[in-house]
């Protein structure tokens, strides 16, 4: 609509300029009547260069008025086009300068109803859309036929082969086609299939070896005669069945405990200082003895060997613990026997010294009894000596 109105104004621009310049109001009215014959034009108004209304034809003439200075100043490149509601219709308002020899001598304003134009445009768009849709449907049908034959069917066949491969049946892809790209893709797929077959066989072999190795290590760890514990941040991350047997706790309970909770109170300082020194790199003991307290509250002696490892990408310790409680008790019994043996040896030495004293006393007592020339008083003194010897004999027997 903008182009139609612009063409209309441009066609009558020079006559309009002459008529405005000469002030021919009747001629202007006749010309505007001719211009109103164009469909959808509601009103045409002509103004002088000051904005005063010179002539107007069409509907709603009572609303006509002159142009304000602001409206004149707002003209952009001599022309202004606005769209707005006007008397209940969506309207285009076209305003343009009329010039003569480069000088503005007046203005023309045309109000055009856009509803009819919009209906025509919608109809045109519908016809054009229908035509384009029909062309598109035909093109899509032809394209689908072409793609189905050259791409879709080969790709579908290749997809079926991949599905079978995913199900565990690795096989070659066979499809006859004249499409070089599809044929190249099929050959590349077959090469990949061969490589996957080889890789799958190798992976299967490695997996079996790994499972066998894991089973061997599991058997070793589960049946080890020593407790095996992995500690990280002071918490038990892994414990073997022997550890559960010695501690009295289940393996699930152990993996939620702090290791220090198992250590007897009197050995906690030793154990904790070694643990902290090991992570600080300060030369902690790798082998040492300490006592643990089992679930029943009994204290057990263990001999621990510690190795630094990485567990889940973080530092940890691998601990081998041997229950040496029986060995400790045996050592205590041996020490007690050695003490008793030492006491026995001491008692034998004392008895030997008593025997020496006893022999001397007994000898003198017997000599006195045998001397019949001695007085009776001497016999009285000799009898107690014999009694003393007898008492010493009794004491020696008790010591032995």
C-alpha positions as CSV (number, residue, x, y, z in Angstrom):
1,X,0.0,0.0,0.0
2,X,2.9,2.4,0.7
3,X,4.2,1.9,-2.8
4,X,0.8,2.5,-4.4
5,X,0.2,5.8,-2.5
6,X,3.8,7.0,-3.1
7,X,3.3,6.3,-6.9
8,X,0.0,8.1,-6.9
9,X,1.5,11.2,-5.2
10,X,4.6,11.2,-7.4
11,X,2.3,11.0,-10.5
12,X,0.4,14.2,-9.6
13,X,3.2,16.0,-7.7
14,X,3.9,18.7,-10.4
15,X,0.2,19.6,-11.0
16,X,-0.3,19.7,-7.3
17,X,2.6,22.0,-6.8
18,X,1.4,24.4,-9.5
19,X,-2.1,24.4,-8.1
20,X,-0.9,25.0,-4.5
21,X,1.5,27.8,-5.7
22,X,-1.3,29.5,-7.7
23,X,-3.9,28.9,-4.9
24,X,-6.3,27.1,-7.2
25,X,-8.5,25.6,-4.6
26,X,-11.1,24.3,-7.0
27,X,-8.5,22.7,-9.2
28,X,-7.1,21.0,-6.1
29,X,-10.5,19.7,-5.1
30,X,-11.0,18.2,-8.6
31,X,-7.6,16.6,-8.5
32,X,-8.2,15.1,-5.0
33,X,-11.5,13.7,-6.2
34,X,-9.6,11.9,-9.0
35,X,-7.1,10.5,-6.6
36,X,-9.9,9.3,-4.3
37,X,-10.9,6.8,-6.9
38,X,-8.1,4.6,-5.8
39,X,-9.5,1.8,-3.5
40,X,-9.1,2.1,0.3
41,X,-8.2,5.8,0.3
42,X,-10.4,7.4,3.0
43,X,-9.4,11.1,2.8
44,X,-6.9,13.3,1.1
45,X,-5.9,16.7,2.4
46,X,-3.6,19.4,1.0
47,X,-1.9,22.1,3.1
48,X,0.3,25.2,2.3
49,X,3.8,25.5,3.6
50,X,2.6,26.9,6.9
51,X,0.4,23.9,7.5
52,X,-2.9,25.7,6.7
53,X,-5.5,23.4,5.1
54,X,-6.2,24.3,1.4
55,X,-8.4,21.4,0.2
56,X,-9.7,18.1,1.5
57,X,-11.8,15.3,0.0
58,X,-13.1,12.1,1.4
59,X,-14.7,10.8,4.7
60,X,-14.6,12.4,8.1
61,X,-13.9,15.9,6.7
62,X,-15.0,17.4,10.0
63,X,-11.9,16.0,11.7
64,X,-9.6,17.8,9.3
65,X,-7.4,20.5,10.6
66,X,-4.1,22.0,9.7
67,X,-0.6,20.7,10.3
68,X,1.1,21.7,13.5
69,X,4.7,22.9,13.5
70,X,5.7,19.7,15.4
71,X,4.2,17.5,12.7
72,X,6.0,19.5,10.0
73,X,9.3,19.3,11.9
74,X,8.9,15.5,12.4
75,X,8.9,14.7,8.7
76,X,11.8,12.4,7.9
77,X,13.4,12.9,4.5
78,X,10.3,14.8,3.3
79,X,7.9,11.9,4.1
80,X,6.2,10.4,7.1
81,X,4.3,7.2,7.3
82,X,2.3,6.2,10.4
83,X,0.0,3.3,11.2
84,X,-2.8,3.8,13.8
85,X,-6.4,3.3,14.7
86,X,-8.6,6.0,13.1
87,X,-12.3,6.0,13.4
88,X,-12.3,2.3,14.3
89,X,-10.1,1.2,11.3
90,X,-6.5,0.3,11.1
91,X,-5.1,3.1,8.9
92,X,-1.9,4.2,7.2
93,X,-1.4,8.0,7.3
94,X,1.0,9.1,4.5
95,X,2.3,12.7,4.7
96,X,4.7,14.2,2.1
97,X,6.2,17.6,1.2
98,X,5.3,19.1,-2.1
99,X,8.2,21.0,-3.6
100,X,8.8,23.3,-6.5
101,X,12.3,24.1,-7.7
102,X,13.6,22.6,-4.5
103,X,11.5,24.8,-2.2
104,X,8.6,23.4,-0.1
105,X,5.4,25.0,-1.0
106,X,2.9,22.7,0.7
107,X,2.0,19.2,2.0
108,X,-0.3,16.3,1.2
109,X,-1.7,13.8,3.6
110,X,-3.6,10.7,2.7
111,X,-5.4,8.3,5.0
112,X,-5.7,4.7,3.7
113,X,-7.7,1.8,5.2
114,X,-5.5,-1.3,5.4
115,X,-8.2,-3.9,6.1
116,X,-8.9,-4.6,2.4
117,X,-5.2,-4.7,1.7
118,X,-4.6,-7.1,4.5
119,X,-7.4,-9.4,3.2
120,X,-5.8,-9.3,-0.2
121,X,-2.4,-10.0,1.2
122,X,-3.7,-12.8,3.4
123,X,-5.4,-14.3,0.3
124,X,-2.2,-13.9,-1.7
125,X,-0.2,-15.4,1.1
126,X,-2.6,-18.4,1.4
127,X,-2.4,-19.0,-2.4
128,X,1.4,-18.7,-2.3
129,X,1.6,-20.9,0.8
130,X,-0.6,-23.5,-0.8
131,X,1.5,-23.4,-4.0
132,X,4.7,-23.7,-2.0
133,X,3.3,-26.5,0.1
134,X,2.3,-28.4,-3.0
135,X,5.8,-27.9,-4.5
136,X,7.4,-28.9,-1.2
137,X,5.3,-32.1,-0.9
138,X,6.3,-33.1,-4.4
139,X,9.9,-32.3,-3.7
140,X,9.9,-34.2,-0.4
141,X,8.3,-37.2,-2.1
142,X,11.0,-37.2,-4.8
143,X,13.7,-36.6,-2.2
144,X,12.3,-39.4,0.0
145,X,12.3,-41.8,-3.0
146,X,15.9,-40.8,-3.8
147,X,17.1,-41.0,-0.2
148,X,15.3,-44.3,0.4
149,X,17.1,-45.9,-2.5
150,X,20.5,-44.4,-2.1
151,X,20.9,-43.7,1.7
152,X,18.0,-44.8,4.0
153,X,17.9,-48.4,3.0
154,X,21.7,-48.9,3.2
155,X,21.8,-47.0,6.5
156,X,18.9,-49.1,7.9
157,X,20.7,-52.3,6.8
158,X,23.9,-51.0,8.5
159,X,21.8,-50.1,11.6
160,X,20.4,-53.6,11.8
161,X,23.9,-55.0,11.6
162,X,25.0,-52.7,14.5
163,X,22.0,-53.9,16.5
164,X,23.0,-57.5,16.0
165,X,26.6,-56.4,17.0
166,X,25.2,-54.8,20.2
167,X,23.4,-58.1,21.0
168,X,26.8,-59.9,20.8
169,X,26.7,-61.1,17.2
170,X,29.6,-59.3,15.5
171,X,29.4,-59.8,11.8
172,X,30.2,-58.2,8.4
173,X,27.8,-55.8,6.7
174,X,26.8,-56.7,3.1
175,X,24.7,-54.4,0.9
176,X,24.9,-53.7,-2.8
177,X,24.7,-50.0,-3.7
178,X,26.0,-47.7,-6.4
179,X,26.6,-44.9,-3.8
180,X,30.4,-44.6,-3.3
181,X,30.0,-42.9,0.1
182,X,27.7,-45.7,1.4
183,X,30.0,-48.3,0.0
184,X,33.0,-46.6,1.7
185,X,31.0,-46.4,4.9
186,X,30.2,-50.1,4.7
187,X,33.8,-51.1,4.1
188,X,34.9,-48.9,7.1
189,X,32.2,-50.5,9.2
190,X,33.5,-54.0,8.2
191,X,37.0,-53.0,9.2
192,X,35.7,-51.7,12.5
193,X,33.8,-54.9,13.0
194,X,37.0,-57.0,12.4
195,X,38.9,-54.7,14.9
196,X,36.1,-55.0,17.4
197,X,36.1,-58.8,17.1
198,X,39.8,-58.9,17.8
199,X,39.5,-56.4,20.6
200,X,36.6,-58.2,22.1
201,X,38.5,-61.5,22.1
202,X,41.5,-59.9,23.8
203,X,39.3,-58.1,26.3
204,X,37.5,-61.3,27.1
205,X,40.8,-63.1,27.7
206,X,42.1,-60.3,29.8
207,X,38.8,-60.2,31.8
208,X,39.0,-63.9,32.5
209,X,42.7,-63.5,33.6
210,X,41.7,-60.6,35.8
211,X,38.8,-62.5,37.4
212,X,41.1,-65.5,38.0
213,X,43.7,-63.2,39.6
214,X,41.1,-61.5,41.7
215,X,39.8,-64.8,42.8
216,X,43.3,-66.0,43.8
217,X,43.9,-62.8,45.8
218,X,40.5,-63.1,47.4
219,X,41.2,-66.6,48.5
220,X,44.6,-65.5,49.9
221,X,43.1,-62.6,51.8
222,X,40.0,-64.4,53.0
223,X,42.0,-67.4,54.2
224,X,45.0,-65.6,55.6
225,X,46.0,-66.4,59.1
226,X,46.7,-62.8,59.8
227,X,44.3,-59.9,60.0
228,X,44.5,-57.6,57.0
229,X,43.2,-54.0,57.3
230,X,43.3,-51.0,55.1
231,X,43.1,-47.6,57.0
232,X,42.4,-44.2,55.5
233,X,41.9,-41.1,57.6
234,X,41.9,-43.4,60.6
235,X,38.9,-45.3,59.4
236,X,38.8,-49.0,58.5
237,X,38.1,-49.1,54.7
238,X,38.6,-52.9,54.4
239,X,39.0,-55.8,56.7
240,X,39.4,-59.5,56.0
241,X,37.5,-62.4,57.8
242,X,40.5,-63.0,60.2
243,X,40.2,-59.5,61.5
244,X,36.5,-60.0,62.2
245,X,37.3,-63.3,63.9
246,X,39.9,-61.8,66.2
247,X,38.0,-58.6,67.0
248,X,34.6,-60.2,67.4
249,X,33.0,-57.5,65.2
250,X,31.4,-58.2,61.8
251,X,33.1,-57.0,58.6
252,X,30.3,-54.5,58.0
253,X,30.7,-53.1,61.6
254,X,34.5,-52.9,61.1
255,X,34.2,-50.8,58.0
256,X,32.3,-48.1,59.9
257,X,34.8,-48.0,62.9
258,X,37.8,-45.9,63.7
259,X,40.8,-48.2,64.1
260,X,41.8,-46.4,67.3
261,X,38.5,-47.7,68.9
262,X,40.0,-51.2,68.8
263,X,43.2,-50.3,70.5
264,X,43.6,-50.8,74.2
265,X,43.7,-47.6,76.2
266,X,47.3,-48.1,77.4
267,X,48.6,-48.4,73.8
268,X,46.6,-45.7,72.0
269,X,49.3,-43.1,72.3
270,X,51.9,-45.4,70.8
271,X,49.6,-46.5,67.9
272,X,48.4,-42.9,67.1
273,X,51.9,-41.4,67.2
274,X,53.1,-44.1,64.8
275,X,50.1,-43.5,62.5
276,X,50.6,-39.7,62.4
277,X,54.4,-39.9,62.0
278,X,54.0,-42.3,59.0
279,X,51.8,-39.9,57.1
280,X,54.2,-37.0,58.0
281,X,57.2,-38.9,56.7
282,X,58.9,-38.9,60.1
283,X,60.2,-42.4,60.2
284,X,57.5,-44.3,62.1
285,X,57.9,-47.9,63.1
286,X,56.8,-50.4,60.5
287,X,56.7,-53.3,63.0
288,X,55.6,-53.1,66.6
289,X,53.5,-54.8,69.3
290,X,50.4,-53.4,70.9
291,X,47.2,-54.6,72.6
292,X,43.7,-54.5,71.2
293,X,40.3,-54.9,72.9
294,X,37.8,-57.3,71.3
295,X,34.1,-57.1,71.4
296,X,34.0,-59.2,74.6
297,X,36.4,-56.7,76.3
298,X,39.4,-59.1,76.3
299,X,42.8,-57.7,75.6
300,X,44.8,-59.4,72.9
301,X,48.4,-58.8,71.8
302,X,49.0,-58.2,68.1
303,X,52.1,-57.9,66.0
304,X,51.5,-55.3,63.2
305,X,53.4,-54.7,60.0
306,X,52.4,-51.5,58.1
307,X,52.9,-50.5,54.4
308,X,51.9,-47.2,52.7
309,X,49.6,-47.7,49.7
310,X,47.2,-45.6,47.6
311,X,43.5,-46.4,48.0
312,X,40.9,-44.7,45.7
313,X,43.6,-42.3,44.6
314,X,44.4,-41.2,48.2
315,X,47.1,-42.3,50.7
316,X,46.3,-45.1,53.0
317,X,48.0,-47.9,55.0
318,X,47.9,-51.6,54.5
319,X,48.2,-53.4,57.9
320,X,49.0,-57.0,58.6
321,X,48.2,-58.0,62.1
322,X,49.0,-61.3,63.8
323,X,47.4,-62.4,67.0
324,X,50.3,-63.3,69.4
325,X,48.3,-63.6,72.6
326,X,49.1,-67.3,73.0
327,X,52.8,-66.6,72.3
328,X,52.7,-63.9,74.9
329,X,51.1,-66.2,77.4
330,X,53.7,-69.0,76.6
331,X,56.5,-66.4,77.1
332,X,55.0,-65.4,80.5
333,X,54.8,-69.1,81.5
334,X,58.4,-69.7,80.4
335,X,59.5,-66.6,82.4
336,X,57.7,-68.0,85.4
337,X,59.3,-71.4,85.0
338,X,62.7,-69.7,84.7
339,X,62.1,-67.8,87.9
340,X,61.1,-71.0,89.7
341,X,64.2,-72.7,88.4
342,X,66.3,-69.9,89.7
343,X,64.6,-70.2,93.1
344,X,65.3,-73.9,93.1
345,X,69.0,-73.4,92.3
346,X,69.2,-70.8,95.1
347,X,67.5,-73.2,97.5
348,X,69.9,-76.0,96.6
349,X,72.9,-73.7,97.3
350,X,71.4,-72.8,100.7
351,X,70.8,-76.5,101.5
352,X,74.4,-77.3,100.6
353,X,75.6,-74.6,103.0
354,X,73.3,-76.0,105.8
355,X,74.7,-79.5,105.2
356,X,78.2,-78.2,105.8
357,X,77.2,-76.5,109.0
358,X,75.2,-79.6,110.1
359,X,78.1,-82.0,109.6
360,X,80.3,-79.9,111.8
361,X,77.8,-79.5,114.6
362,X,76.8,-83.2,114.5
363,X,80.5,-84.3,114.5
364,X,81.3,-82.2,117.6
365,X,78.2,-83.5,119.4
366,X,79.0,-87.1,118.8
367,X,82.6,-86.6,120.0
368,X,81.3,-85.2,123.2
369,X,78.9,-88.1,123.8
370,X,81.7,-90.6,123.1
371,X,84.1,-89.1,125.7
372,X,83.1,-91.0,128.8
373,X,85.7,-89.2,130.9
374,X,83.8,-86.0,130.5
375,X,81.6,-84.8,133.3
376,X,77.8,-85.2,133.3
377,X,77.6,-81.5,132.8
378,X,79.2,-81.7,129.5
379,X,76.6,-84.4,128.5
380,X,73.9,-82.0,129.4
381,X,75.4,-79.4,126.9
382,X,75.9,-82.1,124.2
383,X,72.2,-83.1,124.0
384,X,71.0,-79.7,122.8
385,X,73.6,-79.8,120.1
386,X,72.2,-83.0,118.8
387,X,68.7,-81.5,118.8
388,X,69.9,-78.5,116.9
389,X,71.3,-80.8,114.3
390,X,68.0,-82.5,114.0
391,X,66.2,-79.3,113.6
392,X,68.6,-78.1,110.8
393,X,67.9,-81.4,109.0
394,X,64.2,-80.7,109.2
395,X,64.7,-77.1,107.9
396,X,66.8,-78.4,105.0
397,X,64.1,-80.9,104.0
398,X,61.5,-78.2,104.0
399,X,63.7,-75.9,101.8
400,X,64.3,-78.7,99.3
